[in-house]
Structures are given as structure tokens and as C-alpha cells.
Amino acid sequence: MKGWKHFCTITRHKMMVMKYCFRVGLYKQGLLHDLSKYSLTEFKTGLKYYQGNRSPNNAEREELGYSLAWLHHKGRNKHHNEYWVDYDIRGGRTLAGMKMPERYVVEMFLDRIAASKNYQKQAYTDRSPLIYYENGREYVVMHDQSRELLERLLFMLAEQGEEETLQYIKNQLLK
């Protein structure tokens, strides 16, 4: 039963992101979004740790001290800022966020909307993705320009709503 619920959760999320990607013209990204969640490495974590109100990766992380599913996922999906973390050639051996192509920042933004809607259900508002982001912002390693774009989109969503933000992305940002 947990396996079926996990499958439904990730499929509902994937379909929601796909719908948003299609609305802004990111057709290929919409089709390919989060396919790795169906891989054995990631799916078995969902089978074991599914709870329905948060990512199974967090439960795996709490039990093991790391999440193998997350390490697998972030290394295969360019819409995660962690995919773009590398050694900073200007700073020696420190890690830094590399600049993300705008289309992946947009997919990350859309992913945050879908995740918030998926887990919060009726409690979701257009401010929910921003609140979630702000709660962990200090721990996010991201290139300054990528961070600025993500934050601009999150604030726009919170203040102007979903429709206006999606129209801005489609007609101005991605043109």
C-alpha cells in the first residue's frame, strides 16, 4: 500500500510539473522531469520511508545520516541547484554554486510550486513556496545570479500570483 501511495505521489508531482513546464514552453523538460524517481535506487527509498506529508528522503536521511536516493536524484536532475555545485576555481578548495541556465532555474521554481501543492494540499497559497525556501535559504549553495532569479520568481508568485508569474516566464524571461 505504501508503494502504491508513493507511486501516486511522485506521479502526481511529475504530472503537475509537466503541466507547468508545458505552460511556459519547456516541453522536453516537462516530459523528462524527475524520471529518476522511478529508478530502483530512488523508488525503494519511497517504498520504505513513505509518509505522505514530506519527502521520504528526509526520513532516510534521519535514519542513515544521508539519503542515497537524494544523492542519486540531485546528480541526475539539472533543475536542482545541488547539481550545479562544484569546486570554485577562484577560491581554492571551496565549493560554490555554478550559474544555472535560466530554463533549469525556471524548472526548479515550478518544481517548488508542485511540491508545495502536493504536500500542503488545501493549505497551499502562492506564498507557500517562498516560505519553504526562506526556511532553508541560509543552507542553499547557489550562484548569486541563479539565486536572484529564483527569489525574484518566488516573490513574484507570492505577490502577483501564479498566472501573472507564468505569463512573465513564458513571454519575457524565456523569450
C-alpha positions in Angstrom: 0.0 0.0 0.0 2.8 2.5 0.8 4.4 1.6 -2.5 1.2 2.5 -4.4 0.8 5.7 -2.4 4.4 6.7 -3.1 3.9 5.9 -6.8 0.8 8.1 -6.9 2.6 10.9 -5.1 5.6 11.1 -7.4 3.4 10.7 -10.4 1.0 13.4 -9.4 4.1 15.7 -8.7 5.7 14.8 -12.1 2.4 15.5 -14.0 2.0 18.8 -12.2 5.5 19.9 -13.1 5.0 18.7 -16.6 1.8 20.8 -16.9 3.6 23.9 -15.6 6.6 23.3 -17.9 4.3 23.0 -20.9 2.5 26.3 -19.9 5.8 28.1 -20.1 7.2 26.3 -23.2 9.6 23.9 -21.6 8.2 20.8 -23.3 11.2 18.5 -23.2 11.9 19.3 -19.6 8.3 18.7 -18.7 8.4 15.2 -20.2 11.8 14.3 -18.6 11.2 15.9 -15.2 12.1 13.6 -12.3 12.2 10.4 -14.3 14.9 9.2 -12.0 12.3 8.9 -9.1 11.1 5.7 -10.8 14.6 4.2 -10.8 15.2 1.4 -8.3 17.7 3.5 -6.2 15.2 6.2 -5.6 11.9 4.3 -5.7 12.9 1.8 -3.0 13.5 4.7 -0.6 9.9 5.8 -1.2 8.7 2.2 -0.6 10.4 2.1 2.8 10.0 5.6 4.1 6.8 6.9 2.5 4.7 9.1 4.9 2.6 11.2 2.6 3.3 14.6 4.1 7.0 15.0 3.3 9.8 13.6 1.2 10.8 10.0 2.0 14.4 11.2 1.5 14.2 13.2 4.8 13.2 10.1 6.7 16.0 8.1 5.1 18.4 10.9 6.0 17.2 10.9 9.6 17.8 7.1 9.9 21.0 6.7 8.0 22.6 10.2 8.2 22.4 10.6 4.5 19.9 9.9 1.7 21.2 7.6 -1.1 18.0 8.4 -3.0 18.7 12.2 -2.8 22.4 11.8 -3.8 21.2 9.8 -6.8 18.5 12.3 -7.7 20.4 15.5 -7.4 23.2 14.1 -9.6 20.8 13.4 -12.5 18.4 16.3 -12.4 19.7 19.7 -13.6 16.7 21.6 -12.0 18.3 21.1 -8.6 20.9 23.7 -7.5 22.9 20.9 -5.9 23.6 19.5 -9.4 25.5 22.7 -10.1 27.8 22.7 -7.1 31.5 22.3 -8.0 34.9 23.5 -6.8 35.4 27.2 -7.1 38.4 27.7 -9.2 38.9 31.2 -7.8 38.8 30.1 -4.2 40.9 27.0 -3.9 39.2 24.0 -2.5 35.8 25.6 -1.6 32.6 24.5 -3.1 30.4 27.0 -4.9 27.3 27.2 -6.9 27.8 27.4 -10.7 25.5 29.6 -12.7 22.4 27.6 -13.8 20.9 28.1 -17.2 17.6 30.0 -16.8 15.5 27.2 -18.0 16.6 25.0 -15.1 16.0 27.8 -12.6 12.5 28.0 -14.0 12.0 24.2 -13.7 13.3 24.4 -10.1 10.8 27.2 -9.4 7.9 25.1 -11.0 9.1 22.1 -9.0 8.8 24.0 -5.8 5.2 25.1 -6.6 4.3 21.5 -7.4 6.0 20.1 -4.3 4.3 22.6 -2.1 0.9 21.9 -3.6 1.5 18.1 -3.4 2.4 18.2 0.3 0.3 21.1 1.6 -2.9 20.3 -0.4 -5.7 22.8 0.6 -3.3 24.7 2.9 -1.3 25.8 -0.2 -1.1 29.5 -1.1 1.0 31.3 -3.6 3.3 32.3 -0.7 4.0 28.7 0.3 7.0 28.0 -2.0 8.6 31.3 -0.8 8.1 30.4 2.8 9.5 27.0 2.3 12.5 28.4 0.5 13.1 31.1 3.2 13.1 28.5 5.9 16.2 26.9 4.4 17.7 29.7 2.4 20.9 30.1 4.5 21.9 26.5 3.7 21.4 26.7 -0.1 24.6 26.8 -2.1 23.7 28.6 -5.3 25.3 31.0 -7.8 24.3 34.6 -7.0 22.6 35.2 -10.3 20.6 31.9 -10.1 19.6 32.7 -6.6 18.4 36.2 -7.6 16.3 34.7 -10.4 14.7 32.1 -8.2 14.0 34.6 -5.5 12.5 37.1 -8.0 10.2 34.4 -9.3 9.2 33.2 -5.7 8.4 36.8 -4.7 6.5 37.5 -7.9 4.4 34.4 -7.3 3.7 35.4 -3.7 2.8 39.0 -4.6 1.3 38.8 -8.1 0.0 35.2 -8.3 0.6 32.1 -10.4 -1.0 33.3 -13.7 1.0 36.5 -13.9 4.2 34.8 -12.9 3.8 32.0 -15.5 3.0 34.6 -18.2 6.1 36.6 -17.3 8.2 33.4 -17.6 6.8 32.4 -20.9 6.6 35.8 -22.6 9.5 37.6 -21.2 12.1 35.5 -19.3 12.3 32.6 -21.7 11.9 34.6 -25.0 
